[in-house]
Amino acid sequence: MTSPEPRQKRSNRPLTQFACRLTEAFLQGRLAPVVHSNGNTSVAYEVTPTGAVLKVQLFDQPLLSLFVSAGEQRPLQLLLCMGTVFDGLGRPTRTTVERLNGLLDCLGFHGVIPDGVRVFRTAPDGSLCLGRGDSRLLVGRQFATEVLLRPDPEAFIVEATGSLAVPLQLEPCATA
């Protein structure tokens, strides 16, 4: 995949910038298959029999897993986890939302998902959604805590969701 000009900043938080830089390096085939840690954030690149997976964790909890094919590093699946810590209204923490939004911005910029996909608050009840515009999904303790997306630069495509009560049966979020 061709590399567009890098954006200057995806976030004011250095740890989100750290995770975005490593995600970008992974997408460009420039990341070593080891665990990179900085503060409360870790980024791991693992080679699998069918390709590779990039795993981003926050406070040792899964946040994002990006599966790519062997060879050309073509994105196959993207798993987002809303964490295990929620505020009094059942929403993911501000740190989780901020880190996810930085990573979603990076993935949109590199054509893995549509540009502009975010975790955002809706009015008036303050619920959180994942998506953009009218194409969105409620996320939080009472809704989806795990979301499996099909990488597609043109469309926001949810393949599956999981919750705290009924988690997805996939490898990436099993490392809690």
N, CA, C and O of each residue as an XYZ file, in Angstrom:
704
protein
N       0.826     -1.169      0.000
C       0.000      0.000      0.000
C       0.871      1.233      0.000
O       1.891      1.285      0.686
N       0.477      2.201     -0.751
C       1.272      3.405     -0.843
C       1.069      4.251      0.394
O       0.006      4.227      1.016
N       2.089      4.989      0.739
C       2.055      5.774      1.949
C       1.735      7.230      1.634
O       2.521      7.913      0.978
N       0.570      7.711      2.106
C       0.278      9.126      1.926
C       1.167      9.957      2.849
O       1.827      9.424      3.742
N       1.174     11.247      2.623
C       1.944     12.135      3.487
C       1.453     11.987      4.917
O       0.242     11.978      5.139
N       2.350     11.869      5.905
C       1.909     11.708      7.288
C       1.229     12.970      7.812
O       1.609     14.086      7.457
N       0.226     12.780      8.654
C      -0.425     13.908      9.315
C       0.485     14.367     10.441
O       1.254     13.575     10.986
N       0.401     15.613     10.782
C       1.255     16.161     11.823
C       0.919     15.588     13.190
O       1.821     15.141     13.899
N      -0.363     15.587     13.587
C      -0.765     15.111     14.908
C      -2.115     14.453     14.827
O      -3.012     14.947     14.144
N      -2.269     13.349     15.511
C      -3.562     12.689     15.607
C      -4.172     12.930     16.979
O      -5.359     12.685     17.196
N      -3.349     13.410     17.901
C      -3.789     13.601     19.265
C      -2.767     14.468     19.981
O      -1.610     14.553     19.570
N      -3.198     15.096     21.035
C      -2.261     15.840     21.863
C      -1.554     14.928     22.850
O      -0.578     15.342     23.476
N      -2.017     13.711     23.002
C      -1.430     12.796     23.980
C      -0.271     12.019     23.365
O      -0.441     11.338     22.355
N       0.896     12.122     23.972
C       2.081     11.433     23.436
C       1.904      9.920     23.310
O       2.447      9.320     22.382
N       1.156      9.287     24.221
C       1.000      7.837     24.146
C       0.102      7.420     22.983
O       0.282      6.340     22.419
N      -0.854      8.258     22.623
C      -1.655      7.978     21.432
C      -0.797      8.163     20.195
O      -0.887      7.370     19.258
N       0.033      9.197     20.174
C       0.944      9.410     19.054
C       1.908      8.234     18.911
O       2.209      7.813     17.794
N       2.394      7.699     20.038
C       3.262      6.519     20.047
C       2.557      5.342     19.361
O       3.133      4.707     18.476
N       1.308      5.047     19.767
C       0.558      3.922     19.191
C       0.280      4.154     17.707
O       0.336      3.214     16.914
N      -0.018      5.393     17.326
C      -0.290      5.701     15.913
C       0.962      5.552     15.057
O       0.894      5.028     13.946
N       2.100      6.007     15.562
C       3.356      5.862     14.800
C       3.674      4.394     14.552
O       4.091      4.030     13.453
N       3.482      3.551     15.555
C       3.761      2.119     15.395
C       2.731      1.447     14.487
O       3.077      0.543     13.726
N       1.479      1.875     14.559
C       0.448      1.339     13.662
C       0.791      1.697     12.226
O       0.678      0.859     11.332
N       1.204      2.924     12.002
C       1.614      3.375     10.673
C       2.812      2.565     10.171
O       2.842      2.161      9.009
N       3.795      2.326     11.038
C       4.969      1.529     10.660
C       4.552      0.100     10.309
O       5.087     -0.485      9.367
N       3.608     -0.465     11.056
C       3.097     -1.805     10.773
C       2.443     -1.854      9.392
O       2.700     -2.767      8.607
N       1.597     -0.865      9.104
C       0.910     -0.826      7.816
C       1.885     -0.674      6.649
O       1.599     -1.108      5.533
N       3.019     -0.066      6.909
C       4.024      0.146      5.870
C       5.092     -0.957      5.861
O       6.055     -0.885      5.097
N       4.916     -1.985      6.720
C       5.864     -3.097      6.758
C       7.192     -2.744      7.398
O       8.200     -3.392      7.117
N       7.217     -1.715      8.267
C       8.469     -1.266      8.877
C       8.548     -1.540     10.371
O       9.427     -0.989     11.034
N       7.673     -2.364     10.930
C       7.657     -2.611     12.367
C       8.237     -3.982     12.674
O       7.857     -4.977     12.056
N       9.160     -4.033     13.633
C       9.756     -5.308     14.041
C       8.733     -6.108     14.855
O       7.967     -5.528     15.625
N       8.717     -7.443     14.689
C       7.744     -8.276     15.411
C       8.132     -8.475     16.882
O       8.563     -9.557     17.282
N       7.974     -7.432     17.660
C       8.233     -7.458     19.101
C       7.166     -6.612     19.790
O       6.318     -6.008     19.133
N       7.218     -6.578     21.117
C       6.305     -5.741     21.887
C       6.992     -4.405     22.160
O       8.123     -4.367     22.644
N       6.308     -3.328     21.851
C       6.790     -1.977     22.117
C       5.897     -1.411     23.216
O       4.674     -1.418     23.079
N       6.492     -0.919     24.307
C       5.704     -0.387     25.417
C       6.134      1.026     25.757
O       7.307      1.386     25.657
N       5.150      1.819     26.163
C       5.406      3.178     26.604
C       4.278      3.545     27.565
O       3.127      3.670     27.147
N       4.591      3.714     28.826
C       3.575      4.049     29.819
C       2.491      2.998     29.890
O       2.777      1.815     30.074
N       1.230      3.428     29.744
C       0.094      2.510     29.865
C      -0.293      1.852     28.537
O      -1.309      1.161     28.462
N       0.511      2.063     27.493
C       0.168      1.588     26.147
C       1.236      0.635     25.624
O       2.433      0.898     25.744
N       0.789     -0.469     25.045
C       1.739     -1.384     24.394
C       1.217     -1.731     23.002
O       0.012     -1.795     22.760
N       2.169     -1.951     22.101
C       1.853     -2.310     20.722
C       2.695     -3.540     20.394
O       3.921     -3.506     20.504
N       2.041     -4.615     19.994
C       2.738     -5.855     19.662
C       2.431     -6.259     18.235
O       1.308     -6.099     17.757
N       3.424     -6.776     17.571
C       3.291     -7.276     16.212
C       3.671     -8.745     16.276
O       4.786     -9.089     16.667
N       2.747     -9.605     15.894
C       2.984    -11.044     15.918
C       2.769    -11.624     14.529
O       1.806    -11.281     13.843
N       3.663    -12.495     14.127
C       3.510    -13.218     12.869
C       2.652    -14.449     13.155
O       2.873    -15.161     14.135
N       1.661    -14.689     12.279
C       0.775    -15.845     12.417
C       0.941    -16.725     11.176
O       1.564    -16.297     10.204
N       0.398    -17.939     11.188
C       0.510    -18.803     10.003
C      -0.118    -18.198      8.745
O       0.303    -18.522      7.635
N      -1.117    -17.325      8.900
C      -1.797    -16.757      7.735
C      -1.424    -15.309      7.443
O      -1.930    -14.725      6.484
N      -0.559    -14.727      8.243
C      -0.180    -13.328      8.042
C       0.438    -12.751      9.295
O       1.442    -13.261      9.792
N      -0.161    -11.685      9.807
C       0.349    -11.033     11.014
C      -0.805    -10.321     11.705
O      -1.859    -10.091     11.112
N      -0.588     -9.977     12.966
C      -1.576     -9.220     13.725
C      -0.855     -8.141     14.517
O       0.185     -8.386     15.128
N      -1.422     -6.954     14.495
C      -0.971     -5.844     15.324
C      -1.951     -5.753     16.480
O      -3.161     -5.669     16.268
N      -1.429     -5.769     17.712
C      -2.286     -5.680     18.895
C      -1.891     -4.455     19.705
O      -0.734     -4.302     20.094
N      -2.856     -3.589     19.953
C      -2.640     -2.415     20.793
C      -3.390     -2.647     22.093
O      -4.566     -3.010     22.088
N      -2.695     -2.431     23.213
C      -3.318     -2.599     24.518
C      -3.197     -1.311     25.324
O      -2.246     -0.545     25.170
N      -4.182     -1.094     26.182
C      -4.197      0.029     27.107
C      -4.372     -0.555     28.497
O      -5.339     -1.276     28.744
N      -3.464     -0.260     29.402
C      -3.486     -0.835     30.749
C      -3.584     -2.363     30.690
O      -4.335     -2.972     31.453
N      -2.830     -2.969     29.788
C      -2.776     -4.425     29.607
C      -4.102     -5.049     29.175
O      -4.288     -6.259     29.303
N      -5.019     -4.236     28.669
C      -6.301     -4.727     28.157
C      -6.354     -4.487     26.651
O      -5.899     -3.443     26.184
N      -6.899     -5.432     25.878
C      -6.981     -5.265     24.423
C      -7.769     -4.013     24.036
O      -8.802     -3.703     24.629
N      -7.265     -3.312     23.040
C      -7.922     -2.115     22.530
C      -8.198     -2.258     21.033
O      -9.285     -1.928     20.559
N      -7.202     -2.753     20.295
C      -7.326     -2.875     18.840
C      -6.468     -4.036     18.370
O      -5.342     -4.207     18.836
N      -6.993     -4.829     17.456
C      -6.228     -5.872     16.784
C      -6.492     -5.756     15.296
O      -7.642     -5.756     14.857
N      -5.426     -5.657     14.526
C      -5.535     -5.548     13.072
C      -4.845     -6.760     12.457
O      -3.637     -6.947     12.610
N      -5.628     -7.579     11.760
C      -5.117     -8.780     11.112
C      -4.821     -8.458      9.655
O      -5.650     -7.866      8.964
N      -3.632     -8.849      9.187
C      -3.259     -8.607      7.789
C      -2.804     -9.914      7.154
O      -2.383    -10.843      7.844
N      -2.895     -9.969      5.838
C      -2.491    -11.154      5.083
C      -0.974    -11.236      5.017
O      -0.271    -10.244      5.208
N      -0.491    -12.421      4.746
C       0.952    -12.611      4.563
C       1.374    -11.899      3.276
O       0.580    -11.753      2.347
N       2.598    -11.473      3.236
C       3.110    -10.849      2.016
C       2.797     -9.384      1.908
O       3.537     -8.543      2.418
N       1.689     -9.067      1.237
C       1.392     -7.659      0.939
C       0.800     -6.877      2.106
O       0.489     -5.697      1.942
N       0.632     -7.490      3.283
C       0.104     -6.803      4.461
C      -1.292     -6.219      4.208
O      -1.603     -5.139      4.712
N      -2.126     -6.907      3.443
C      -3.483     -6.430      3.163
C      -4.358     -6.642      4.398
O      -4.465     -7.768      4.884
N      -4.995     -5.570      4.923
C      -5.855     -5.718      6.095
C      -7.012     -6.675      5.829
O      -7.692     -6.572      4.808
N      -7.231     -7.615      6.764
C      -8.297     -8.604      6.637
C      -9.429     -8.368      7.627
O     -10.602     -8.458      7.262
N      -9.086     -8.064      8.881
C     -10.087     -7.822      9.920
C      -9.535     -6.820     10.913
O      -8.326     -6.730     11.125
N     -10.445     -6.067     11.520
C     -10.091     -5.085     12.535
C     -11.011     -5.299     13.725
O     -12.233     -5.206     13.600
N     -10.425     -5.583     14.872
C     -11.192     -5.809     16.088
C     -10.926     -4.666     17.058
O      -9.780     -4.406     17.426
N     -11.996     -3.984     17.471
C     -11.903     -2.892     18.443
C     -12.510     -3.353     19.755
O     -13.579     -3.963     19.765
N     -11.844     -3.069     20.853
C     -12.347     -3.419     22.181
C     -12.517     -2.140     22.983
O     -11.611     -1.309     23.022
N     -13.653     -1.975     23.615
C     -13.956     -0.747     24.348
C     -13.386     -0.750     25.759
O     -13.616      0.191     26.520
N     -12.643     -1.799     26.121
C     -12.033     -1.870     27.444
C     -12.921     -2.565     28.450
O     -13.993     -3.074     28.123
N     -12.445     -2.574     29.691
C     -13.185     -3.216     30.769
C     -13.518     -2.229     31.885
O     -14.134     -2.607     32.881
N     -13.118     -0.970     31.727
C     -13.403      0.057     32.724
C     -14.355      1.068     32.091
O     -14.098      1.573     30.998
N     -15.454      1.358     32.781
C     -16.486      2.246     32.258
C     -16.841      3.295     33.300
O     -16.640      3.084     34.496
N     -17.370      4.424     32.846
C     -17.819      5.451     33.785
C     -19.185      5.065     34.349
O     -19.709      3.995     34.038
N     -19.756      5.932     35.172
C     -21.036      5.642     35.819
C     -22.183      5.427     34.857
O     -23.181      4.807     35.225
N     -22.072      5.923     33.625
C     -23.122      5.738     32.619
C     -22.844      4.556     31.692
O     -23.569      4.346     30.720
N     -21.790      3.777     31.993
C     -21.476      2.599     31.185
C     -20.676      2.896     29.936
O     -20.581      2.048     29.048
N     -20.093      4.090     29.850
C     -19.302      4.468     28.672
C     -17.839      4.134     28.913
O     -17.381      4.181     30.054
N     -17.088      3.795     27.855
C     -15.645      3.595     28.003
C     -14.995      4.873     28.550
O     -15.525      5.969     28.364
N     -13.864      4.732     29.216
C     -13.182      5.885     29.800
C     -12.736      6.864     28.722
O     -12.625      6.507     27.550
N     -12.482      8.101     29.135
C     -12.008      9.120     28.193
C     -10.674      8.713     27.574
O     -10.427      8.983     26.399
N      -9.816      8.068     28.357
C      -8.527      7.622     27.816
C      -8.735      6.576     26.732
O      -8.079      6.630     25.692
N      -9.641      5.620     26.956
C      -9.943      4.592     25.950
C     -10.478      5.238     24.681
O     -10.032      4.901     23.585
N     -11.419      6.156     24.811
C     -12.014      6.820     23.655
C     -10.956      7.625     22.913
O     -10.890      7.579     21.685
N     -10.130      8.360     23.649
C      -9.093      9.184     23.019
C      -8.095      8.313     22.252
O      -7.716      8.643     21.128
N      -7.670      7.201     22.861
C      -6.703      6.320     22.201
C      -7.335      5.682     20.958
O      -6.704      5.634     19.902
N      -8.578      5.192     21.078
C      -9.266      4.610     19.921
C      -9.419      5.630     18.801
O      -9.185      5.306     17.636
N      -9.806      6.853     19.134
C     -10.004      7.862     18.089
C      -8.701      8.193     17.366
O      -8.710      8.404     16.154
N      -7.596      8.241     18.078
C      -6.312      8.457     17.409
C      -5.987      7.320     16.455
O      -5.530      7.553     15.336
N      -6.224      6.086     16.896
C      -5.953      4.923     16.046
C      -6.913      4.853     14.863
O      -6.500      4.524     13.751
N      -8.190      5.160     15.089
C      -9.164      5.173     13.992
C      -8.797      6.232     12.956
O      -8.933      6.004     11.755
N      -8.335      7.383     13.419
C      -7.890      8.437     12.509
C      -6.723      7.943     11.657
O      -6.694      8.175     10.448
N      -5.775      7.274     12.272
C      -4.615      6.722     11.552
C      -5.074      5.694     10.513
O      -4.619      5.721      9.369
N      -5.969      4.795     10.907
C      -6.450      3.756      9.987
C      -7.271      4.351      8.848
O      -7.205      3.863      7.720
N      -8.038      5.393      9.127
C      -8.780      6.076      8.073
C      -7.849      6.779      7.105
O      -8.061      6.747      5.893
N      -6.831      7.407      7.634
C      -5.856      8.119      6.811
C      -5.133      7.172      5.857
O      -4.791      7.552      4.738
N      -4.900      5.935      6.306
C      -4.193      4.947      5.489
C      -5.128      4.046      4.689
O      -4.681      3.060      4.103
N      -6.422      4.371      4.656
C      -7.361      3.652      3.801
C      -7.761      2.281      4.286
O      -8.239      1.466      3.496
N      -7.577      1.999      5.578
C      -8.018      0.708      6.116
C      -9.519      0.748      6.372
O     -10.225     -0.230      6.125
N     -10.002      1.882      6.869
C     -11.425      2.125      7.112
C     -11.757      3.492      6.516
O     -10.847      4.228      6.134
N     -13.030      3.845      6.430
C     -13.358      5.180      5.910
C     -12.791      6.282      6.798
O     -12.799      6.156      8.022
N     -12.309      7.342      6.201
C     -11.831      8.497      6.955
C     -13.006      9.081      7.732
O     -14.109      9.197      7.198
N     -12.778      9.441      8.964
C     -13.826     10.071      9.771
C     -14.553      9.141     10.713
O     -15.416      9.605     11.459
N     -14.250      7.837     10.722
C     -14.863      6.919     11.688
C     -14.297      7.252     13.063
O     -13.082      7.359     13.225
N     -15.176      7.415     14.059
C     -14.768      7.820     15.397
C     -15.672      7.188     16.440
O     -16.730      6.643     16.126
N     -15.230      7.274     17.691
C     -16.099      7.015     18.829
C     -16.561      8.397     19.262
O     -15.741      9.263     19.568
N     -17.875      8.605     19.290
C     -18.378      9.941     19.596
C     -19.618      9.882     20.480
O     -20.351      8.893     20.498
N     -19.825     10.957     21.199
C     -20.955     11.086     22.112
C     -22.169     11.626     21.351
O     -22.051     12.540     20.535
N     -23.332     11.045     21.634
C     -24.558     11.532     21.023
C     -25.317     12.386     22.034
O     -25.187     12.193     23.243
N     -26.080     13.297     21.549
C     -26.898     14.126     22.433
C     -28.333     13.639     22.314
O     -28.655     13.071     21.270
N     -29.192     13.799     23.246
C     -28.992     14.442     24.530
C     -28.574     13.481     25.640
O     -28.175     13.938     26.712
N     -28.651     12.155     25.424
C     -28.382     11.230     26.527
C     -26.903     10.967     26.775
O     -26.558     10.386     27.804
N     -26.026     11.370     25.875
C     -24.592     11.201     26.084
C     -24.076      9.801     25.799
O     -22.954      9.469     26.182
N     -24.873      8.973     25.134
C     -24.405      7.634     24.755
C     -23.220      7.753     23.807
O     -23.037      8.783     23.158
N     -22.415      6.694     23.731
C     -21.290      6.685     22.804
C     -21.598      5.787     21.621
O     -22.208      4.726     21.759
N     -21.161      6.241     20.455
C     -21.338      5.477     19.220
C     -19.988      5.327     18.539
O     -19.084      6.139     18.734
N     -19.867      4.285     17.743
C     -18.724      4.073     16.866
C     -19.258      4.188     15.449
O     -20.266      3.565     15.115
N     -18.599      4.973     14.615
C     -19.015      5.113     13.229
C     -18.796      6.522     12.740
O     -17.933      7.246     13.236
N     -19.602      6.902     11.745
C     -19.581      8.281     11.256
C     -20.949      8.585     10.683
O     -21.580      7.741     10.047
N     -21.399      9.819     10.922
C     -22.714     10.216     10.430
C     -23.816      9.295     10.920
O     -23.875      8.964     12.104
N     -24.687      8.883     10.012
C     -25.798      7.999     10.369
C     -25.394      6.540     10.427
O     -26.175      5.706     10.886
N     -24.208      6.214      9.980
C     -23.706      4.838      9.998
C     -22.948      4.638     11.304
O     -21.746      4.892     11.381
N     -23.669      4.175     12.339
C     -23.059      4.091     13.662
C     -23.654      2.963     14.484
O     -24.710      2.412     14.171
N     -22.927      2.642     15.553
C     -23.275      1.534     16.436
C     -23.068      1.993     17.866
O     -22.027      2.572     18.178
N     -24.041      1.746     18.753
C     -23.883      2.091     20.162
C     -22.807      1.214     20.795
O     -22.766      0.005     20.566
N     -21.941      1.829     21.589
C     -20.895      1.089     22.291
C     -20.932      1.464     23.770
O     -21.354      2.560     24.137
N     -20.485      0.538     24.605
C     -20.461      0.763     26.050
C     -20.830     -0.497     26.786
O     -21.097     -1.529     26.170
N     -20.847     -0.420     28.112
C     -21.085     -1.597     28.943
C     -22.397     -2.293     28.600
O     -22.442     -3.523     28.589
N     -23.480     -1.541     28.316
C     -24.778     -2.151     28.022
C     -24.935     -2.513     26.548
O     -25.918     -3.151     26.171
N     -23.993     -2.121     25.724
C     -24.104     -2.335     24.283
C     -22.904     -3.161     23.812
O     -22.525     -4.133     24.465
N     -22.324     -2.786     22.710
C     -21.164     -3.509     22.179
C     -19.890     -3.078     22.908
O     -19.607     -1.886     23.024
N     -19.131     -4.050     23.396
C     -17.816     -3.758     23.978
C     -16.704     -4.267     23.058
O     -15.538     -3.918     23.240
N     -17.059     -5.078     22.088
C     -16.130     -5.557     21.069
C     -16.804     -5.407     19.708
O     -17.973     -5.756     19.547
N     -16.069     -4.892     18.740
C     -16.637     -4.679     17.412
C     -15.637     -5.179     16.376
O     -14.484     -4.749     16.349
N     -16.094     -6.088     15.530
C     -15.271     -6.612     14.445
C     -15.684     -5.897     13.168
O     -16.833     -5.992     12.735
N     -14.729     -5.174     12.564
C     -14.989     -4.422     11.339
C     -14.302     -5.080     10.157
O     -13.231     -5.672     10.297
N     -14.921     -4.974      8.999
C     -14.273     -5.388      7.762
C     -13.516     -4.180      7.230
O     -14.118     -3.134      6.990
N     -12.207     -4.305      7.043
C     -11.458     -3.182      6.474
C     -11.969     -2.840      5.076
O     -11.969     -3.679      4.175
N     -12.399     -1.606      4.917
C     -12.910     -1.116      3.644
C     -12.808      0.402      3.683
O     -13.417      1.035      4.545
N     -12.051      0.996      2.766
C     -11.880      2.453      2.816
C     -13.137      3.237      2.442
O     -13.198      4.442      2.686
N     -14.132      2.587      1.860
C     -15.328      3.288      1.392
C     -16.541      3.121      2.297
O     -17.419      3.983      2.301
N     -16.616      2.022      3.072
C     -17.829      1.737      3.829
C     -17.494      1.293      5.253
O     -16.504      0.599      5.484
N     -18.337      1.707      6.202
C     -18.242      1.287      7.597
C     -19.021     -0.016      7.726
O     -20.251      0.003      7.773
N     -18.318     -1.151      7.782
C     -18.960     -2.460      7.749
C     -18.675     -3.220      9.041
O     -17.540     -3.623      9.296
N     -19.721     -3.413      9.857
C     -19.609     -4.171     11.104
C     -19.887     -5.626     10.780
O     -20.962     -5.959     10.280
N     -18.920     -6.502     11.063
C     -19.110     -7.935     10.813
C     -19.713     -8.646     12.016
O     -20.496     -9.581     11.852
N     -19.358     -8.215     13.224
C     -19.870     -8.859     14.436
C     -19.638     -7.936     15.620
O     -18.775     -7.059     15.586
N     -20.430     -8.152     16.676
C     -20.224     -7.425     17.925
C     -20.257     -8.411     19.078
O     -20.830     -9.496     18.981
N     -19.635     -8.011     20.158
C     -19.667     -8.799     21.378
C     -19.913     -7.860     22.538
O     -19.773     -6.643     22.411
N     -20.282     -8.436     23.671
C     -20.537     -7.631     24.857
C     -19.865     -8.292     26.048
O     -19.296     -9.376     25.926
N     -19.933     -7.632     27.209
C     -19.374     -8.250     28.411
C     -20.098     -9.557     28.711
O     -19.473    -10.513     29.171
N     -21.412     -9.616     28.456
C     -22.195    -10.823     28.718
C     -21.934    -11.903     27.678
O     -21.891    -13.087     28.011
N     -21.759    -11.501     26.411
C     -21.547    -12.458     25.320
C     -20.375    -11.975     24.467
O     -20.576    -11.352     23.424
N     -19.140    -12.266     24.917
C     -17.982    -11.786     24.151
C     -17.816    -12.532     22.836
O     -18.266    -13.667     22.682
N     -17.160    -11.868     21.896
C     -16.816    -12.526     20.632
C     -15.837    -13.655     20.925
O     -14.987    -13.528     21.805
N     -15.950    -14.730     20.210
C     -15.046    -15.864     20.388
C     -13.896    -15.770     19.393
O     -13.799    -16.568     18.460
N     -13.032    -14.792     19.603
C     -11.885    -14.558     18.729
C     -10.631    -14.491     19.567
O     -10.693    -14.135     20.744
N      -9.504    -14.822     18.991
C      -8.226    -14.790     19.673
C      -7.855    -13.431     20.258
O      -7.498    -13.381     21.435
N      -7.917    -12.320     19.512
C      -7.334    -11.073     19.974
C      -7.856    -10.568     21.311
O      -7.059    -10.149     22.151
N      -9.157    -10.591     21.538
C      -9.687    -10.069     22.797
C      -9.650    -11.103     23.908
O     -10.048    -10.811     25.036
N      -9.188    -12.287     23.614
C      -9.108    -13.325     24.636
C      -7.914    -13.102     25.552
O      -7.793    -13.777     26.574
N      -7.035    -12.176     25.211
C      -5.836    -11.944     26.021
C      -6.086    -10.872     27.061
O      -5.390     -9.857     27.095
N      -7.073    -11.091     27.905
C      -7.391    -10.094     28.942
C      -6.679    -10.382     30.232
O      -6.837     -9.642     31.203
